[in-house]
Amino acid sequence: MNLENAQIQMRKGILEYCVLRIISRGEVYASDLLDELTAARLIVVEGTLYPLLTRLKNAGLLEYKWVESKSGPPRKYYKLTETGDAFLRGLSETWDDLVRSTEMINSKTTTQA
């Protein structure tokens, strides 16, 4: 098994949750979202982020609006829908359960026979 592939899969597994969590704070521009994910070391490229945003929008979890920009083309700002907010609450409960479970397992000390 390849460690790097396993690490990538773990990050991908929480990417949707992290994207929704960031957007839950208020309207966000995709570039700012990408910057925050990159700073958090959830290495994401535009080719990953934009299809994810489209899937979340098509699922009714996000909506967007166009805002004119003084320096270039209009910008698309994303925000959660009511459905997206409820979905995120469910994911947050699952995340909290997973964190507790892994902390419980990690806290056990190894014993030798």
LUMFI-460625 format. One record per atom (N, C-alpha, C): residue in one letter; atom name; residue number from 1; x, y negated, z negated. Coordinates in steps of 0.02 Angstrom, whole numbers. Atoms other than C-alpha are relative to their C-alpha. Layout:
N
[pt A CA NUM [X Y Z]] ...
This chain:
113
[pt M N 1 [42 59 0]] [pt M CA 1 [0 0 0]] [pt M C 1 [44 -62 0]] [pt N N 2 [-39 61 -8]] [pt N CA 2 [62 -173 45]] [pt N C 2 [-24 -53 -51]] [pt L N 3 [17 49 51]] [pt L CA 3 [66 -298 -100]] [pt L C 3 [-27 -65 30]] [pt E N 4 [21 63 -31]] [pt E CA 4 [51 -451 12]] [pt E C 4 [-72 5 27]] [pt N N 5 [68 -9 -26]] [pt N CA 5 [-105 -382 98]] [pt N C 5 [-51 3 -57]] [pt A N 6 [45 -3 58]] [pt A CA 6 [-184 -343 -71]] [pt A C 6 [-11 -69 -29]] [pt Q N 7 [7 68 26]] [pt Q CA 7 [-149 -520 -131]] [pt Q C 7 [-43 -43 46]] [pt I N 8 [41 38 -48]] [pt I CA 8 [-225 -594 28]] [pt I C 8 [-73 20 -8]] [pt Q N 9 [69 -23 7]] [pt Q CA 9 [-381 -487 6]] [pt Q C 9 [-31 -26 -65]] [pt M N 10 [26 28 63]] [pt M CA 10 [-399 -544 -175]] [pt M C 10 [-19 -73 9]] [pt R N 11 [15 72 -11]] [pt R CA 11 [-390 -727 -122]] [pt R C 11 [-61 -8 44]] [pt K N 12 [58 5 -45]] [pt K CA 12 [-514 -700 20]] [pt K C 12 [-64 16 -39]] [pt G N 13 [58 -21 38]] [pt G CA 13 [-631 -617 -104]] [pt G C 13 [-30 -56 -43]] [pt I N 14 [27 54 42]] [pt I CA 14 [-647 -775 -208]] [pt I C 14 [-6 -66 38]] [pt L N 15 [1 62 -40]] [pt L CA 15 [-636 -902 -67]] [pt L C 15 [-70 -31 4]] [pt E N 16 [69 26 -6]] [pt E CA 16 [-825 -919 -43]] [pt E C 16 [-21 -33 -66]] [pt Y N 17 [17 27 66]] [pt Y CA 17 [-849 -946 -230]] [pt Y C 17 [35 -67 -11]] [pt C N 18 [-38 62 11]] [pt C CA 18 [-711 -1078 -237]] [pt C C 18 [-26 -57 45]] [pt V N 19 [27 51 -46]] [pt V CA 19 [-779 -1171 -84]] [pt V C 19 [-66 -27 -28]] [pt L N 20 [63 23 28]] [pt L CA 20 [-953 -1177 -160]] [pt L C 20 [9 -39 -64]] [pt R N 21 [-13 35 63]] [pt R CA 21 [-884 -1230 -329]] [pt R C 21 [25 -71 14]] [pt I N 22 [-26 66 -17]] [pt I CA 22 [-788 -1375 -252]] [pt I C 22 [-56 -45 27]] [pt I N 23 [54 39 -30]] [pt I CA 23 [-938 -1432 -150]] [pt I C 23 [-53 -17 -52]] [pt S N 24 [51 13 51]] [pt S CA 24 [-1049 -1421 -304]] [pt S C 24 [13 -65 -38]] [pt R N 25 [-17 62 35]] [pt R CA 25 [-958 -1574 -375]] [pt R C 25 [-28 -62 36]] [pt G N 26 [25 56 -39]] [pt G CA 26 [-1029 -1684 -237]] [pt G C 26 [20 8 73]] [pt E N 27 [-15 -4 -72]] [pt E CA 27 [-1019 -1716 -51]] [pt E C 27 [75 1 12]] [pt V N 28 [-71 -8 -12]] [pt V CA 28 [-852 -1664 19]] [pt V C 28 [13 7 75]] [pt Y N 29 [-24 -3 -69]] [pt Y CA 29 [-761 -1685 184]] [pt Y C 29 [43 63 6]] [pt A N 30 [-35 -63 -8]] [pt A CA 30 [-687 -1524 254]] [pt A C 30 [75 -6 -11]] [pt S N 31 [-72 10 8]] [pt S CA 31 [-510 -1594 257]] [pt S C 31 [18 -4 -75]] [pt D N 32 [-12 4 72]] [pt D CA 32 [-521 -1636 71]] [pt D C 32 [-8 68 -33]] [pt L N 33 [11 -68 24]] [pt L CA 33 [-588 -1462 38]] [pt L C 33 [61 43 14]] [pt L N 34 [-60 -37 -21]] [pt L CA 34 [-442 -1387 133]] [pt L C 34 [60 -19 -44]] [pt D N 35 [-55 23 43]] [pt D CA 35 [-319 -1495 33]] [pt D C 35 [-4 30 -70]] [pt E N 36 [7 -26 68]] [pt E CA 36 [-390 -1439 -134]] [pt E C 36 [13 75 -2]] [pt L N 37 [-12 -73 -2]] [pt L CA 37 [-390 -1255 -85]] [pt L C 37 [74 15 8]] [pt T N 38 [-71 -9 -11]] [pt T CA 38 [-211 -1269 -24]] [pt T C 38 [39 -16 -64]] [pt A N 39 [-33 19 62]] [pt A CA 39 [-157 -1359 -184]] [pt A C 39 [-9 54 -54]] [pt A N 40 [14 -53 49]] [pt A CA 40 [-237 -1217 -284]] [pt A C 40 [33 66 21]] [pt R N 41 [-36 -59 -26]] [pt R CA 41 [-130 -1094 -183]] [pt R C 41 [-47 54 27]] [pt L N 42 [45 -45 -36]] [pt L CA 42 [-281 -1016 -99]] [pt L C 42 [11 -14 74]] [pt I N 43 [-23 18 -66]] [pt I CA 43 [-188 -1032 64]] [pt I C 43 [-54 12 52]] [pt V N 44 [55 -2 -47]] [pt V CA 44 [-323 -1073 189]] [pt V C 44 [19 -42 61]] [pt V N 45 [-11 39 -61]] [pt V CA 45 [-312 -1132 369]] [pt V C 45 [-68 -19 28]] [pt E N 46 [63 23 -29]] [pt E CA 46 [-444 -1223 470]] [pt E C 46 [-38 57 33]] [pt G N 47 [32 -57 -34]] [pt G CA 47 [-477 -1063 568]] [pt G C 47 [-36 47 -47]] [pt T N 48 [36 -39 51]] [pt T CA 48 [-535 -982 405]] [pt T C 48 [-56 -42 -30]] [pt L N 49 [47 43 36]] [pt L CA 49 [-623 -1130 325]] [pt L C 49 [-63 -16 42]] [pt Y N 50 [58 23 -39]] [pt Y CA 50 [-734 -1191 467]] [pt Y C 50 [-50 56 14]] [pt P N 51 [49 -54 -8]] [pt P CA 51 [-812 -1020 507]] [pt P C 51 [-37 15 -66]] [pt L N 52 [32 -12 65]] [pt L CA 52 [-845 -998 320]] [pt L C 52 [-53 -53 -13]] [pt L N 53 [49 54 10]] [pt L CA 53 [-930 -1168 309]] [pt L C 53 [-61 10 45]] [pt T N 54 [56 -12 -46]] [pt T CA 54 [-1035 -1124 461]] [pt T C 54 [-44 57 -26]] [pt R N 55 [38 -55 27]] [pt R CA 55 [-1087 -957 384]] [pt R C 55 [-41 -22 -61]] [pt L N 56 [36 24 59]] [pt L CA 56 [-1134 -1042 220]] [pt L C 56 [-58 -47 19]] [pt K N 57 [53 44 -24]] [pt K CA 57 [-1234 -1174 314]] [pt K C 57 [-56 41 31]] [pt N N 58 [51 -42 -33]] [pt N CA 58 [-1323 -1043 420]] [pt N C 58 [-39 42 -50]] [pt A N 59 [34 -38 53]] [pt A CA 59 [-1365 -948 260]] [pt A C 59 [-44 -45 -43]] [pt G N 60 [43 47 37]] [pt G CA 60 [-1451 -1105 194]] [pt G C 60 [31 -22 -66]] [pt L N 61 [-33 19 63]] [pt L CA 61 [-1323 -1133 55]] [pt L C 61 [29 -70 2]] [pt L N 62 [-29 66 -9]] [pt L CA 62 [-1249 -1293 126]] [pt L C 62 [-40 -39 51]] [pt E N 63 [24 44 -53]] [pt E CA 63 [-1306 -1442 225]] [pt E C 63 [54 -53 9]] [pt Y N 64 [-50 52 -11]] [pt Y CA 64 [-1205 -1583 299]] [pt Y C 64 [-33 -61 30]] [pt K N 65 [21 61 -33]] [pt K CA 65 [-1221 -1760 358]] [pt K C 65 [61 -31 32]] [pt W N 66 [-53 35 -35]] [pt W CA 66 [-1119 -1861 479]] [pt W C 66 [7 -71 -29]] [pt V N 67 [-13 67 26]] [pt V CA 67 [-1037 -2019 412]] [pt V C 67 [51 -33 46]] [pt E N 68 [-45 37 -44]] [pt E CA 68 [-958 -2149 524]] [pt E C 68 [66 -14 -35]] [pt S N 69 [-67 12 28]] [pt S CA 69 [-771 -2171 498]] [pt S C 69 [29 -63 32]] [pt K N 70 [-32 61 -26]] [pt K CA 70 [-674 -2334 516]] [pt K C 70 [63 18 40]] [pt S N 71 [-62 -20 -34]] [pt S CA 71 [-524 -2236 579]] [pt S C 71 [-9 66 36]] [pt G N 72 [9 -61 -38]] [pt G CA 72 [-582 -2109 706]] [pt G C 72 [-72 21 7]] [pt P N 73 [69 -24 -11]] [pt P CA 73 [-733 -2002 743]] [pt P C 73 [-38 7 -65]] [pt P N 74 [40 -10 60]] [pt P CA 74 [-877 -1977 622]] [pt P C 74 [23 62 -38]] [pt R N 75 [-20 -56 42]] [pt R CA 75 [-845 -1859 477]] [pt R C 75 [-62 37 -25]] [pt K N 76 [54 -43 24]] [pt K CA 76 [-953 -1714 422]] [pt K C 76 [12 13 -74]] [pt Y N 77 [-4 -10 72]] [pt Y CA 77 [-985 -1711 234]] [pt Y C 77 [-50 54 -21]] [pt Y N 78 [40 -57 21]] [pt Y CA 78 [-1050 -1550 154]] [pt Y C 78 [-25 -10 -71]] [pt K N 79 [25 -3 69]] [pt K CA 79 [-1160 -1529 1]] [pt K C 79 [-43 63 -6]] [pt L N 80 [40 -59 13]] [pt L CA 80 [-1252 -1386 -81]] [pt L C 80 [-74 -15 8]] [pt T N 81 [73 4 0]] [pt T CA 81 [-1435 -1356 -50]] [pt T C 81 [-24 27 -67]] [pt E N 82 [27 -30 61]] [pt E CA 82 [-1550 -1302 -192]] [pt E C 82 [14 75 -1]] [pt T N 83 [-14 -72 -6]] [pt T CA 83 [-1530 -1124 -129]] [pt T C 83 [74 14 -14]] [pt G N 84 [-72 -7 12]] [pt G CA 84 [-1341 -1147 -129]] [pt G C 84 [18 -8 -73]] [pt D N 85 [-12 10 71]] [pt D CA 85 [-1345 -1211 -307]] [pt D C 85 [-20 62 -40]] [pt A N 86 [22 -61 34]] [pt A CA 86 [-1444 -1059 -365]] [pt A C 86 [47 58 14]] [pt F N 87 [-47 -52 -19]] [pt F CA 87 [-1328 -943 -269]] [pt F C 87 [65 -7 -38]] [pt L N 88 [-62 12 36]] [pt L CA 88 [-1176 -1024 -349]] [pt L C 88 [-7 18 -74]] [pt R N 89 [11 -20 70]] [pt R CA 89 [-1251 -1001 -523]] [pt R C 89 [6 75 -7]] [pt G N 90 [-6 -73 2]] [pt G CA 90 [-1267 -815 -485]] [pt G C 90 [72 23 8]] [pt L N 91 [-70 -17 -8]] [pt L CA 91 [-1088 -806 -422]] [pt L C 91 [41 -18 -62]] [pt S N 92 [-36 21 60]] [pt S CA 92 [-1028 -901 -576]] [pt S C 92 [-9 51 -56]] [pt E N 93 [12 -52 51]] [pt E CA 93 [-1109 -772 -691]] [pt E C 93 [42 62 15]] [pt T N 94 [-40 -59 -19]] [pt T CA 94 [-1025 -632 -593]] [pt T C 94 [74 -14 -12]] [pt W N 95 [-70 18 11]] [pt W CA 95 [-858 -724 -598]] [pt W C 95 [17 4 -74]] [pt D N 96 [-13 -1 73]] [pt D CA 96 [-870 -748 -787]] [pt D C 96 [3 72 -26]] [pt D N 97 [-1 -70 20]] [pt D CA 97 [-910 -562 -808]] [pt D C 97 [65 34 22]] [pt L N 98 [-62 -29 -25]] [pt L CA 98 [-762 -513 -699]] [pt L C 98 [61 -24 -39]] [pt V N 99 [-57 27 39]] [pt V CA 99 [-643 -628 -794]] [pt V C 99 [2 34 -68]] [pt R N 100 [1 -34 65]] [pt R CA 100 [-700 -554 -961]] [pt R C 100 [23 73 6]] [pt S N 101 [-18 -71 -9]] [pt S CA 101 [-682 -377 -894]] [pt S C 101 [75 8 12]] [pt T N 102 [-71 -7 -13]] [pt T CA 102 [-508 -404 -825]] [pt T C 102 [42 -21 -59]] [pt E N 103 [-37 19 61]] [pt E CA 103 [-452 -495 -982]] [pt E C 103 [-1 56 -51]] [pt M N 104 [5 -56 46]] [pt M CA 104 [-514 -348 -1085]] [pt M C 104 [49 55 20]] [pt I N 105 [-45 -52 -24]] [pt I CA 105 [-417 -226 -978]] [pt I C 105 [73 -23 -7]] [pt N N 106 [-69 25 5]] [pt N CA 106 [-261 -337 -973]] [pt N C 106 [24 -5 -72]] [pt S N 107 [-20 9 70]] [pt S CA 107 [-263 -359 -1162]] [pt S C 107 [21 65 -34]] [pt K N 108 [-18 -65 29]] [pt K CA 108 [-243 -173 -1195]] [pt K C 108 [75 11 10]] [pt T N 109 [-71 -14 -5]] [pt T CA 109 [-65 -125 -1232]] [pt T C 109 [11 71 25]] [pt T N 110 [-17 -66 -26]] [pt T CA 110 [17 22 -1147]] [pt T C 110 [29 41 -57]] [pt T N 111 [-27 -46 50]] [pt T CA 111 [50 170 -1260]] [pt T C 111 [34 58 36]] [pt Q N 112 [-35 -57 -31]] [pt Q CA 112 [171 309 -1222]] [pt Q C 112 [-16 62 -40]] [pt A N 113 [17 -63 34]] [pt A CA 113 [130 491 -1261]] [pt A C 113 [60 31 -32]] 
